[in-house]
Amino acid sequence: MWLGAVVLTVLLSSGGADPWWSNAVYYSVLVDSFKDMDGDGLGDLRGVTKQLSYVRALGADAVILSSISSKNMDCDEPGTMDFTNIDERYGNLDDFKSLVEKAKKLELKLVITLTMQTISSSSELFNLSAERKTGFEDKVIWKDGSPDDLPADVDGINWIWHEQRKAYYGSLRKEVVLNLCSESLLAMLSDAQCIWLKRGVSGILLHPDFPLDHECGVQLVNKMTVAAMSCSRTANVEAPLILVESSLGAEASSKYYGEGGVGANSVISYDLASPAKRPAASLALAVHASLLYPPQDMTPTWLTSKRNESRIATRYGSEMVDAIILLALALPGATIIQQGDELGAADTILEWAVTSKCWPNPTVPSAAPFPWDDSPTASFTSGEPWLPLAPNYRYANAKTEYANDLSHIGVLKVASAIKKSPAIGPHVEIQKLGDALAVLRWGGSGSLLVVSNLDRGKTEVPLSRIPGLPAEMTVAASSGGSSFSPSSHVNLEKILKLSPGETVLLVGPPRHCGGPGPVDKIASKLSEGWQKINKYFGSLT
């Protein structure tokens, strides 16, 4: 069955060159876990700089850095201390400048994550707000009351009494909730954003969800976009990317795009990163919604795994790693590969941890240090890693995977290259065939078809039900253990048999849309109808 009889056109209507982010492949780096150069067990900026060539070799166009803003070193009062100062555990401004220079040499864009939802209760911002200093009074969420009258929790926000202010402040995961409706906070965040842009980043990742008033988050994104454009003109740098990550769903998060082009350039979709694996029909419907809600000429950015939540191999199983990567790269728009997903890396086991130090970010299983090889510390650090290595790192590591063209990395490299090929057209069609999901890209000088079995059992896929495809297509990449080897040919008139998780990326000549297809039949009937009407009225004269 077809899920939505619709052809989606995603080319920009301006006729000019597409901006770099419209079809980009991002690699999302958790600085804490990428590479440690000073031996303290925590990843740092120097480590990212040293291993940046690896990211480029994967076929990535840009790197999204996790937040490196200074955080409180007392985990009893966690959170960001300042928006623009770099946490000394990651390095300093000189280290960041070296990273920017290396990225430019490799022709990689840098995107920085700007924390904006919470801040530490030890920060100057919070203390000045508590003191009701001019310009700081409403930067934090405050609620009047008395110590004996505790307000009810709202969307996970609980309330803590502040004796000096004689009011309650909002708290989320032991951090202070910022007031995204505050104009003075907007000005501060816009200034911080401009500082990072002047330091050489090409984009900003924002998390503007505000549970107390969604519209405030929308307005904040719009105004920060305007401020970013103004900053880039003043600094004489390229127009920056404004990328939004939201958990509100396709319909609500589409408001972040704004009106008249004043808003986010793209909003990240969680469709491929849901906690539980979706069947083909459910995933197809979700993807359609993510494609249809944005304004014309806007497309979502597809994410393979959410940061701080389980990686593909852990949440779906290792047989689904290539499936998610291939689907993410086949869909129109940009793609974010979460660090470690290209290896099929699993989450770590926190019970194995041997240290209880206060680290900048939460100790979550998905933050396992990146395995560069199969040595005792995976060449991540010369010391003791801040978190235990993933249990499968002995074989799921960069050295082993990179040497194998049929590995997860090999699949990613091929799909990344094809994604940017001019042969891939502007149209996308999504179809459920049996228990498989098929994503077809067409309208260019070639066709691309990804077919993935999302069921737990084997499935048979009748590709001949997709009209206009060539009789034969070539396997460009396939999932690990697939019976379809790269460069082999597939007869589309025959049933395609796929095991659970098995996925193939097929390429071939352009789709042929001529002949008596559904549209032609409808047009023919309409023509016949008009001829009869004209004949009838002609007989009356």
N, C-alpha and C positions, 0 to 999 in steps of 0.2 A: 504493500500500500504506500502511496505517496503521503508524506506528512507535510501538508501545506503545499498546495499546487502553486508555487510561486518561484520565480526566478529573481534572485537578489543581485542587483548591480551595485558594485561598491567603488567604482572609479570616481575620482573627484570630477565634479562637473565644470570646474574652472578651466579645464583644458591645459593647465600648466603642469609642471613637474610635481609629482606627489612629494609631500614632506617626508623626511627620512624616517619618521616614526610610523608612518601609515602601514608599512609592511615589515617592520623591523623584527629581528630576533634578539630578544634581551636575555642576558644571563644574570640571574638574581644571586648576588653574593652576600652571604652572612659573614661579615668581616671576622667575627669572633671565631669562626670555625673553618676559614679558608686556608690560611697559612700563617704560622707563627715564626717570626724571625729573631725574636730576642730570647727565646727559651723559657718564657714564663708560662707556657701552656695555653695562652690565649692568642687567637689570630690578630693580626695588626695590619696597618696600611702598607708597611714595607713588604709584608707577605703578599698582599694583593698585587702590588706593583711587580714583584718578582715573578708571579705566576700568571700575569695578565695575558701573556702570549698563548697560554692554553685556551683561554676564553675565546680569543680570536680564531684559533685553529678549529674550534667547534663550529664556526660559521656565524658566530654572534656579531651583531652590529653595535650593541650597546651593553653596558654593565649597570645594573641597579644595585647601588650600595645600601646595605642596611644602615640604620641611623648610627652616625658616629659622634653625635653631639654629646657633650659631657654629661655623665650621669652620676648620681650620688654613690659614693663608695660605702655608704652605710645601708645595708639591705633592709634595715628596719624602717627606713624612709626612702624607698626606691623611687626612681624616676629621673627625668631630664632636669639638669640644673641650669642649662643655658642652651639656646637654640643654635648658636654659631661657634662656640668654643668646641674644639675637638677633645674628646675624652683622652686623657694622657695614656690610658692603657692601650689605646690604638695607635698612638703616635702624636705628631704635632703638625703644625701648618706646613713646615718644610716637607714632611713626609707626604702630605696631601698634594703639594705642588709637584713632587716627583711622580706621583700617581697620575696626575693630570697630563704631565709631559709624556709619560709612557703611553697613555691612552691615545694621545694625539698621534704619536709615531705609528701606532698600530691601527689608526683610523677607527678607533672605538669611541663611542659617545659615553659620557658618564652621566648617570642620573642619581641624585641624592634623595634619600628619604628624610622628609622634614616632619619631626614629631610635632603634633599639634592638638592632641586630645587630652593629654594629662601632663603633669609636671610634679617634681618632688616637693614634698612639704618642707624640705630644707632649702629650697631655692629662694633667691632674692625676690623673684616675682611674687611668690606666695606670701612671703613675709611682708612685703610692701602692700600687698592687697589686704592682708589682715590688719595692717596699721591704717588702712583707708588713705594711703598716700594718693595725691591727685594724679589721675591717669592710670591708677592701678586698682581702683576700688572694685570694678566689676570684671576684672580679667579672670577671676575665679568664680565658680558657681557658689553663691552664698544663699542661705535660707534663714530668715528670721525665726526665732523661737526661744525656748527656754531649755535649760539642761534637763528638766523633768519631762519634756514633751518631745520625744524623738520622732522626727518625721518618718513616714513610710518609705521604704526603698522604691526607686523608680528605675526600671530597665537596668538592673544590676548596680545602680549607683546607691551607695549607702551614705549616711550622714554622720559627720563627726563634729562634736562641739568644740569651738575655739573660744577659749576663755577671754582672750584679749579683745577679740572682735565682738564677743557676745552674740555669736551666730553659728550656724552649722555650715560646714563646707562639704561639697560633694566629693566622694572618694570612690575610686574604682581600682581594685587590685592594689590597695594600699597607696595609690597615687592620687594626687589632687586633680579633679576634673576642671579643665579650662572652659571658660564661657565663650563659645564660638559665636555668640550673638554680639559680643563686645567689639565696638569700633576701635577701641584702643588696643585690644589684642590683635585685631586684624592688621593695624598699622605696624605692630611689633613683628608679626609673622611675615608681613610683606617686606619689611626691612631685612629680616633674616634671610628670606628667599633671595633678595637682591645681592646680599653679601656672597651667598653660595654661587650665584650666577656669575658674579665678577671674579670668583676664584676659578672659574673655568668649567663648571658643569653645564650640560646641555639640557637638563630637565630636572623637574622636581616631582617626587612622588608624594601625594597628599592622602591622608586618611581623615576625611572631613565629616564622617558620620557623627551626628550630635543627637543622642537619644531624646533630649528634652525638647528639641525643636529642629526638625529636619530642614526646614526652610532656611534656618540660619547657616547650616552647613553648605547649602546650595549657594546662598548669597556670598559666603566667604570664598568659595571656589571662584565664582565669577569675578569678584573684586580682586582676588589674588592673581587671576589671569591678566586682568588689566594692568595691575602693578608690575607683573613680570614683563609684559610687553614694553611698558614704559622704561623699566630698568634696562632691558636689553638694548633699547634705542639709545639711552643715555650712555651706556657702557660700550656701544658700538660692537655688540656681539649678536650672533644669530638668534632668531626668535626661539624661545625655549619651549620644550615639551612640558605640558601640565598633565600628569597622569594621576588618575584617582583610583584608589582601592576602597571598595565599599561592600558591606555585607547586607545591604538592603534589598537585593534582588534586582532583576533587570528593569522592571517598570519604574520603581522609585529611584534607583541610581541613575537612570537616564536623564534625570533633571540636572545632574551635574554638568551635562554638556552645555547648559545655558541656552540662550536664545540669540540668534544672529551671529553665531560663532564666538560669543564671549563666554567661555567656560572651558571645561576640560577638553583636551584633544582626544582623549580616550579614557574609558572606564574599564577596569579589569573585570573579567567574567570568571566566576567560580564554577561554571558548568562542568568543567573537566576535573575539578578538584573537590568534588563533593565527598563527604566522609565515607559513604557507601557507594559501591559501583551501581550505576543506573542501567536498566535495560535499554535496548536501542530506541524504542518508542519514546520513553521518558527523556532520554538525552537529546533526541532529535527535536522534541518540542521545546526543551529548555534552550537549545542553541538557536532555534528559530526566533524565540522571544528576545534573546540577547542581540540578534541581528536586526530585528524589526523595530525595537523601541528607540534606538538612537536616532538623532536627526539625519536627514539625507546627507550622504557622503561621509558619515561617521561610522566607524566600526569599533567593536570592543577589542580588548587585548586579552588573549586566552592564556590562562595560567595552568601549569602542570601540577603544582602543589602549593597550598597556602603556607606561608612562613609560620613557624611555631606549631604546625599541624603535620600529621604523618605524611611521609613521602609515598610515591606511587607504589613501590614494592611492598611497603608495609600495609597500606590501606586496601589495596586491590589484589596484591600478589605479583610476583616477579613476571608472570606471563603477560601482564597488562602494561608493562613499562613502555614498550615500543608502541603499543596501541594508542596510549594517551599522547605520546610525543608526536606520532604521525598525524593524529587527528588535530592536535593543536596547531601544527604547521600547515595543514591543508586548508584550514578555515581562513576566510578573508580577514585581514587585520593583522596586528602584531601578535607575537607569542613570547611568553616569559617562561624560560626553562629554570626551574628552581634548582639551586645548587645541589648536586648529588643525584638528581633524577636521571641525568644522562648516563649514570653508571648503574642504575638500578640499586642504588644504595638503600639499605634498610635503616630504620630508626635504631637508636642505641638502647641499651638497657640501663636506666638510671641507677638501679641498685648496684651496678658495678663501680659507680663513682667512688673515688678515694679522697676527694677533697671537698671541703664545705666553705671555701672562700666566697666572698661576695663578688659576683661577676656583673658586668654591665647589663647582660640580658638574662632572662629566665632560663633555668636548666630544663629544657624540654627534650624529649627523645629525638625529635627531628633535627636538632642542632648538633648532631654527632660531627666531630671533626672530619674534614674532607680527607679521604684516603688517596694519597698520591702513589703509593705502592703497597706491597705486602709486608714491609718491614714492621718491627714491633710497635713503632709509633706512626706508621704509615707515612713517614717523612713529613708529617704535619708540624711537628715540633721536635726540638732537641731535648725538651724537658718532659714533664708529665702533662698530657692533654687535659684541658679544663673539663672535658666530658669523655666518657669511654668511647672508643671507636665502635662503629657499627659491627654487629656480629658477622656480617658477610663481607667484611672489607678485604679479606685475604684474596678473594677473586673479583669482587666488585670494587676495583680501584682504577685510577687513571692510567697507570702504566700498563696493566694487563688489558684493559679495554681498548686503549688507543692503538695497540699493536694488532688488533683483530678487526678487520673490515666488516665482519658480520656481527659485531657487538652492538650494544645500545648506542655507543658513541658513533660507530660506523653508520647506523641508521639515521642518527641525528644529523650528521654531516651531509649525507646525501639529501635528506629532506630539506635542510636549510638552504642548500644550493638551489634545489628545484623551486622552492618557494619564491625565490627572487628572479627566476627565469622569466624573460619577457614572453615566453611561450604560454605561460599560465594566464588565462583570460580573466575578465572581471566578474563573471557570473559564477554563482554557486547554487548547487541543488543538493538537498539532503534527503535521503530515502532510506526507509527501513525495508530490508529484504531478508525474509526469514527472521532470524535473531541477530542479524548483522546490521551495522550502520554503514551506509555508503555516502561519501562526500565527493561530489563531482565538481571540478573547476573547469570551466570551458569559456570559449569566446575569443581565445587567442589563436596563435599559430599551432597550438597543441592542446591536448586534454590531459588532466590529472584526475585519477580516481583512487581514493583510499577506501578500502573495505575492511571492516573490523568486526570480528565475532565477539560481542559483548556478553554472550550467554555462558553459563557454566558447562554446557554440553556442546557437542559438535553441531554445526549448522550447515545447510546447503543454501547457496546464494545464486539465484537466477539473474545474472547480470544482463541477460538479453531483455529484461523488462525495463531497462533504462533506454529510452529511444535515442537514436542518433549516434550511438557509440560505434567506433570502428569494429570490425569483426575480430580484430586481434590487438592486444596491448602488451607492452613489455613491463616486466617487473623491475622497478628501479630500486626498491628496498622492501624487505620483509622482516617480520618479527623473528626473534630468536627461535630456532627449532622449526621454522616454517618449512612446509614441503615445497614452497615456491622460492627457488633460488634467484638472486639478482641476475638480470640479463635474459632470463628465460621468458618464453612467450605464453600468453594465456588466451585461449579461444573463448571469446565472450558468449558464443552460442551454447557452450557447455556449462553445466552446473559447477560452481566453485565451491569446493568442500573445505571448510575451515574448522580447526580445532578451537577449544576455548582460548580466547585472547589472541588468536592468530590474526595477523593484520598484514595486508599487502598494499604497497604503493605502486600503482600502475600508471604508465605514461604512454601516450600514443598520439596519432594525428588528430586534427581538429574534429570536433563533433559535427556531424552532418544533420542539420535540422530541416532539410527540405523533404518533399514527399507528402503523402496524405496523412500527416499527423493530426492530432486533435485540433490544433489551431486552424489548419487548412480545411478540415471538415466543417468546423463552425463557420468559417468565412464562406465556404461553398454554399451551405444552407442559407446563410443570410442573403447571398447573391440571388439564389433561387427565389427566396421570398420577395425580394424587391422586384424581380422580373414579373412575378405573378401580380403584385400590386399595380405595377405600371401597366400591365396588360389589361387588368380590370378597369382602371380609370380611363385607359385609352378607348375601351369599348363603349364608354358612356358618352363620348364626344361625337 
